Amino acid sequence: MSLHVVLWLFAVTVLSTLANPSVVAHSLDSPQPPSSSSSATVLASAVLVSCNKHNLPQDYWTRMRRIVQHELLPAAMSPQCNSSPSSSSVGTVEEREHTHGVCRLDAFLWLGDVVYADTPVLPGYWVATPLLEIHAKYIAQRHNTQYQGFLDATVRVPTPEHVLGVWDDHDFGMNDGGAEYADKDGVQQMFLDFLDEPTASIRRKRKGLYSFRTITFIQDDSPASIHADQAYEFAFCIILLDVRYFREPFTAARVNDMLGDAQWRWLDEILQYVSGVSNTVPPEAFEEGVHHRVHGKTSQRCASVLIGGGIQFLMDEKPTEHWGNFPKSRDRLLSMLRHRGVQRVVFLSGDVHLGEIGRDASDDAVSILGYPTVELTSSGLTHSAASIPLIPMWFKEMFPSPRRVGVYLGRNFGSISLEAIAASSSASSGHTPSPGIEAGSSSDSLTLVLRVHKLDGEHAASDMAISATNSTVLEHRVLLSDLEYRSHIRSFDNSHHGGGGHPRITSYPDSEPGAIKRILMATQRYVFPSAKFHQLINLYVFGALLAIAVALLLALRVMWSLGKRCWNGRGRKKID
C-alpha cells in the first residue's frame, strides 16, 4: 500500500470521526416478498459485472460459473438445467456449442472497465495509452480461456444478443474522461470487437456505445411462464447508456450534460417503444429469429426495464463519479421516464469497487418518478475497496446514506432475476397488492430479486441479514407492483406543460454529503471550479506529503542545530 493511499485514508478517517455522522436505518415502505423456494419459478435472469484488471488472475470466472449453475439457476427452479449434460470449457468447438445454455443466463452485462486501457504513472494519476497497446489488452481479455469458459457454460448463447456491454472510464481510455478524449472512436471499435459485435451492427456506425436489447421469457410449460408471457411481451428491456462519449466536463456549476443530444433523442425513441407509446421497432432490439409481437390491450411490453451504465445513478453520497454530479441530466432522465409512462425500472451500475443495493422510497422520489427508485451496483472482479486499510471499518461512517439497503466491500458480481411466486406462497407471506394495483394482476405475483455475490472473503457492511446461500451477501426482493404508478399518479396531466414537452418536475435531491465530500465540494466551488474530485484528492495528498516533507526538513534542521550547539559546548569545555 502506497504512502499516498495511507495518508489519504488517515485524513478522511479523522475528518469522518470528527464529523461523527450516523447511518440512518433504511425502512422499506412495502412488505418484502418471500424468499426463493420451490414455489418460485425463474422467468429470466442476468448477471452484471465491472472493474476487471486484465493483467490480474482471472480464476474467479470458475467460481462465478459454479455460483450461476448451482445457486442462481438450480435445477429445482429452472427446467433447462436438466436438459443437457454439465457444461465444460474444454473439448472441441462443437462439444462446447452443444453445452451452451445449461443453467442459462439470459443476459451477461459488462458495466464498464472491461480492461484498464489507461496507464497509472503515479498513485491516483493515469495517462492515456497508445491505441496499439489498448488493442492488445482487449484481445488478451477477449481470448482469456477462463472468461470464454464462463460464457460457454452459463450464457444462453454467448453472442452479442446475450453478452452486452458499455464502457466506463478505464476501458474508454481516460480516467474520469469524457468527450475530450481524442481516441474514443478507435477504442469504440475495439470494445465492439471484444463483444463480437457484427460488422453490420448499428453500433459500428454511430458514435457512442449506447444500446437497447429485449430479453424474452424462459420458454417452458409452467403456468407461471405461460401467464407472464401472455401478460408481457418481454421479460427484460435493457437500456445501456454511454456516460463517456458525449459527457461534458464535471464542474462546480453542475450544469453540464452527460449523454449528448444524439443519445437523448435515441433514448426518447426507445422509451416510447418500451412504454408502448410507439410500435416503431428499434432495429437493435431483438436477437436473431425473435420478432415483435403485438399483444392485446391488456398486455404490456416489458415486465421490467433495466437501465445500466458505468456510474451510479441513485447512490451519490461518495466522492466518486455519479449522476448526482450532473443533476440536470439526472432530472431529465427521470422526467423522460415519467413523461413516457415507463414503469418497473431498475438502475444498474458499476465503477466504485464494491457491491451495493440502493432504494429511495421517499416522498421526493415517488413524487418525481411515480414509484421508488431502485439501484443495483456490482463492481470489483479483480480488486475492491476491501483491500484499502480502514475502509471496511469506517465505510458507513465516512459515506452514510439513508438510500442504502446494503453494501459489500469485497470482490463481487451482481445478478437480477425475475421470479414468479405461486399464489399460495404470496398469500402465506401476508402480502397485499400495492395501492392502485388490482389484486391478482400479473405484476402482483412477479418479483425482481437483486443480489450481490461474493468472490472472496467476508467484507459485508450491511444492516440486513445475509442470505443463507453460499455466495449471496446482499439480497433485495421487489414486487413488480411496487414499481408501478400509484392510483393517484397513474397518469400525468401535460396540459400545463405545453402538451408535447416533458413535464416540469421537482429536481431530484442529492444525498446529504459526508465530511469528505463536503470538503471536496467546497474546494471545487470556491477554489478550483473545473477540477474533478480525484484531482482534488490528489491535490490534498500532495499538500499533505509536502507538509510532511517540510516538517521533516525543519525537524532535521532543529536536530542539526541542537547537535551543533552541543558539540560546540563540549569543545569550549575542553579549551577551558
N, C-alpha and C positions, 0 to 999 in steps of 0.2 A: 504494500500500500504506500502510495507516494505521500511525501510531506504535504503536497498541495491538498490532497483529499483529507488528510488527518486534520490540518489546520482549519479547513472549511467546516468540517463536521464539529470540531471543538467550538468554533464560533457560533454555529447555528444551534448547538445544544445549549450553550449558555444563554443565548437570546431566548430560546424557547422556554427554558426553565424560569427566566425572569418574567416572561410574559404570562406563564402559567395558564395557558388555555386548557379548556376541558373538552372532552369529546362528548357531544350531545348524543344521547341514545336515540337510535332511529326507530320510530314506531310506524309500522305499516298500517294503512287505513282500511285494509281488507283482510279477511281470513286467508291463511295460506292453504293451498290445495294439499291433498295428502301426498305422502312420499311415493316414489316409484314402487310399484308392486306388480304382481301378476295380473292385476285388474287394469293396468295401464298398457296401452299399445303405442309404440313409437311410430309416428307417421312421417317424420322427416328429421334429419339430423345434420349438423355441420360442426366442423372444428375450425377454430381460428388461432393463429399464431403470429408472432412478430419478434423482432430483435434476435437475429441469428448471426453470430460471428462465424463466417465460413471457415476461418482458419483454426477454430477450436474443435475439439472432438464432437462428432455427430452421433454418438452412440445412443443418445436419447430417443432417436427415431424408433429404435427397437422397443423401448419401454412404452412409447406412445402407441405403437401398434397393438401391444398386449392390452393396454387400457381400453382402446377403442373396441377391440374384438371381445373382451371378456367383461367389461364393465358398462361401456356406453350402449352397446347393442348386444346384450346377452341373448342366447337362443330362445329363452322364455318370452322375450319381448319382441323379437324380430324373426319371423319365419325364414327370411332369407339366409340367416346364419346357418341353417341346417341344409341348405340347398346344394352346397358344394363342399368338397374336402377342404381342410385347413390350408390356407394360402402360404406361399413361401416366395421369397425374393430370389431364390436360386433356381437353376434349371434353364431351359431354353425359353425364348420369347414366347413360343406357342404355349408352353406349360404355364408361364406366368399369366398370359392372357386368359387362360382357362380359369384361373383363380380370381380374376377381378370380381369384386362385388361381394365377397364373403364378408359378412358383418359390415355391410357397405355404409359409407358416409355419402350423403347426397351432395355435400359441398365441402371443400377444403379451402380456407381463406387465408391468404397472406395479407396482413395488415401493416406492412412496412418493414424495412430493414432486413430484407431477404439476405443481403450481404452488406458488409461495411465497405462501400466503394471508396469513400474518402480515407485519408490517412492521418492518424494522430502524430503530431510532431512535438507537442508539449501536453501535459495533463490538461484536458479540457479544451484544447485548441487543435482543430482539424484543418487540413488543407485538401484542395481538390487533387485528384489522381488522374494521370493521363488515361485516355479512353481505352488504349490497349490493355492497360493493367486492370481497369474496371471490367473489361470484357472477359479477361482470364478468370476473375473472381466469380462472375456469373456462370461461366462454363463449368468451373470446378463444383459449384453448388448444384447446378442442374444435373450433373452426371455423378453426383455422390451416390454410391450404391445403397447406403442406408436410407437416404431420402427416397430414392426410387423404390426401394423395397417397401417402405411405408405406403407410398401411393398405390403400388401394385396390390398390396394386401388389403387395403381398407377403403379405398375410394370407389364409388360405383363404377366409373370408368375414368381413369386418370387422364382426362382430356381437358381442354380449355373450358368446356361446358361445366365441369365439376371442380376443377382446380383453378380458383380465381385469385386475383391479387391486385393490389395497388401499392405504390411505394410510399415511403416516408422520407426522411431527410438523408439518412446514410446510404441507402440504395439509390436514392435520387442523385447523390454525388456531392452533396454540400450540407454540412451540419447546420440545422436550422435554416436551410436555404429555401428560396422561393423563385420567383420569376427572373431574378437577376442572374441565375446560374446559366452560364453560356453553353454548356454541353448537354443540356437537358434533352434535346431531340435525339442525340446519339444514344444516350443512356436509355431513353424510352424504348428504342428498338431492341436493346439488349434485354431489358426487362420482359418484353413481349416474347423474345426468343426463349427466355427462361420458362415462361408459361406455355411454350409450344403454341403460341397464338398463330393461326393460319395466316398465310401471306395476304389473303384477300380480306382479312378482318378489317372492320371499320376502325378499330383502334390502331391499325397500322397507318391509317391515312389522316387521322385527325390529331391535333395537338392535345396532349394530356392523356392520362390513363384512366379516366372515369369510365364506368361500365355498369351494365344492368343485366341481370340474369334471373330467370324464373326457374324454380325447382318444383317438380311435380311430387305428388304424394307417393309413398311406397305402395306399390300395387299388390294387394293380396285380397283374399275373400273375407276378411274380418269385417264385421258390421261397422266398427269404428272407421276403418279405411273407406268403406263404401259411403258412409254418411258424410265424412269430411270431404270426399271427392265430389259429392253432389252439392255440398254447401259452398265450396270454394274451388276456383279454377286451379290455384296453385297453393302449395304449402308455404313456400318462401318466395318473396320477391326481394332480390338482393341488389341494393344500390351501393356501389363503391365510389366514393368521392375522392378526387385528386386534390389534396390540400397543399400541393407544392408547385405545380407547373405555372399557375397563374397568380400565386399568392403575392400580394404586395407586402412591403416591409412592415414589421411589427414596431410601432412607435408608441410613445406615451399618449398621443392623442387618441389612439384606438379607434380610428375611423376608416382604416383601410380594408380592402376586400380580400376574401380568402379564395374564392372559386373562379372569378373571372366571368365576363359576360357570356362567352360561348357555353361554359359549363352551367351557368344559371339557366340559360334558355333550354339546354338539353334536359336539365333536371325538371323544369316545369312540364315539359312534354312527357317525361317518364311518370311524374306524379299524376298527371291527367289520366294516363293509361292505367296506372296502379289502382287509382280510386274508382275507375270505371267511367269517368267523365268522358274519356275518349276511347274509341275502339281502334284507333290507328296503332298498329302493332309495331313496336320498335324493332328494327332489323336485327338487333343483337340479343333479343330477349330469350330465345329458345335454343335448346340443344337440337342437334340434327334429328329429324324424324318426329319432333313434338310440335304441334301446331296449336294456334289459338282456337279455343273453344268458346262459343257464345252460349252462355247458360241462360236460365230463366231469370225473371225479375228478382226472385228471392235469393239468387246466388250472388256471391261477391268474388272479386278477382283473387285477392291474396289473403290467406289466413294470417300471415304476419309479414311485415315489411322490415327487413334488416338493412340499416344504413350504416355502412362501415367506412372507416378512414384511418389514416395514420395516427391522429392525435385525439385526445379525449374531448368529448362534447359536453358532458354534464359535470364531470369531476374537475373543477377548475381551481381548487384550493392550493395546488402545488405550484412552485415557481418553475414550471415547465411550459412547453408549448401546448396550447389547448384553444378551443373555440372561444373561451372567455376573453382571450386577448384580441379577438375580432368580434366584439359584441354586435355590431351592425349585421355582420354575416350570420351570426347565430340567430339573431332575431328574424332575419329574412328567411332563413330555412324553416324556422318554426312557423312563421307566418304562411309560407307556401304550403306546408303540411296541413295547416288548419284550413286555409283557403280552398285547397283541393279536396278536403274531406278525407285525408289519409289517416287511417286508424291502425291500431295494433302494431305500433312502431317500437323497435328496439335498436338502440345505437350500439355499434361495435367499434372497438378501438385498440391501439397498441401503444408503443413508444416509451412507456415510463418504467420498464424493467420490473414490473410487478403485476399480479393479478388482482382485479378489483371488480366489485359489483356495486353499482350506484342506483339509487331510486329517489326521485323527488316527487312526492305526492302532496306538496304544499299547495295552499290556495293559489299562489302565484303561478306555479307550474301548471296546475289544472286549468286555471282561467286562460292561460296562453295557448296551450296545446289541446286542451279539452279532456285530457286524461293524464295520469302520471307519466313522467319521463323516466325511462329505464336505460341503463348502460352496462354492458359487459366489456371489460378490458382484459386482454391477455397479452403479456409482454415479458420476454426473457427466456428464450430457449437455451442459450449457452451461458448467460450471465444475468445477474439480478441484483436488486437493491439489498438483498440479504447479505451479500458479501462485503458491504460497506460497514465498517465499525460504527456502533451506536445506533444505526438506523433501525434495526429490529427492536431495540429497546425504546426508542424515542419517537418512532414514526407517528403514532396517533397524537402525541403531544405537539409535534412540530407542524403537522398538517391535519388539524381537526376538520371534520365535515359532517354536518347533520344528514347529508345525502348518502353517506357511505353505509352500505349494508354489510360489507366485509372486505378485507384486503388480505392478500397473501404475498409475502415478500420474496419467496424463493423462486427458483426456475419453474415455469408453469406453461400450460396451454389451456385454452378455453373451449367450451363446447356449448351448443344450444340445440335443444331438441323440442319437437312438437309432439306432445303426447295426448292421447285420448283417454279420459278417465271414465270407467264404467259407471253407469248411473247409480248403482248400489254403493260404489266407493265414494261418489260425490255426496250422496245422502248421508253416509255414515260420518263424513267429515264435518257435517253441520254447515256446509256451505250453502248460502242462498245467493240467487242471482244478483248482480250489481244493479244499482238503480238505473232504470231506463232500459234494461235488458230483459226481454221476455224469458220466463222460466222455460228451460228445455231448448233454448236456442243453441245453434251449433257452437258458437263461441263459448257458451257457458260450460261446456264439457271438455273443452280443449285447453291445454296448459302448455306454456312455454317454460322449459327448465333450463336455467342458466347455471353453468358450472365452471369452476376453476379447478384444474387438476395439477397436482404437484409432480415435478420431475426429480426432486431431490428431497432433502430433509425437511424438518418442521420449522416453518417460519411464518406461522399464521398470526395475524393481529386482528382478531375479529371478536365481536361480542356475540356472535351466533354460534350455534352448535355445529361441530364438524361432522360431515356425513359419515356413515358407517362404512362406506366403500373404501377400498384401499387407497385410491388416488384423489378422491374428491375432497378438497379442503374448504371450498365455498360452494354453496348451492342456494339458489333462489328460484322459487316457483311462482309464476304469474299466470293467472287465468286470463285468457284472451279477452273475456268480457270486461276485465278491469282496465283494458287498454282501448276501450271504446268510449264514444261520447256519452256523457250522462244525459238523461232525458231533457234537462233544461238547457243543454247546449248541443243538442243533436245536430242542429243546422246553424249556419251563421248567416245573419242578415247583412248583405253587402250594400243595401240601399243607401247607407250613409257614407259609402266609400267609393262613389262614382261607378258602381255597378261592376265594372270589369277589373278594377285594380285589386291588389292584395289588401286584406283587411288591416287596418291600423291597430296594432296590439301593444300592450304594455311591454316594455323591454324586460327580457328575462334577467333576473338579478344575479349578480356574481355571488360566489360564496364569500363568507367573511374571511379575509386573508389572515393567516397566522403571522407571527413576528417576522419570520424570514421574508416572506413575500411582501409584507408591508414595507420593510426597509428597501427592498429592491424596487418596488413600485415608486416609492418616494424619491429614490435616487434617479430613476428614469424620468420621472415627471419634472423634477427641479434642476437636475444637473446634466444628464445625458439622455435627452428625449428620443434619440434614434437608436439607442443601444438595446441589444437583446438581453434577456435575463442571464444567459450563460456568459455573456461578455461582462456583465456587471459582477457576476460571481467571480470570474477570473480577475477582475479589477480589484475586488476586495481581497482576494487571496494574494495577489501581487503586492497590494498595500501591506497586508499582514506580514508577508515574507520580508518586504523592505524594512518594515518597522522592527522585525526581529533582527535583521542584519545590522541595522543601525544600533539597536540596543546592545548587540554582541560587541560591535566595534567600540561603543562607549565603555562597556564593561571592561574590555581588554585594555582600553586606554587608561581607565582608572586603576586597574590592576598594575599596569606598567608604571604609572606614576607612583603608586604606593610602593611598589618594589624598588623603584629607583631611589625614592626617599630613604627607604630602609637601608639600602646598600650604601648610599652616601653617608647616612648617620653612622654606620659601622666604620666607614673609612675615617671619619673625623675622630672617633674614639681612639682608633689606633694611633693617629697622629698625636693626639693629646698624651 
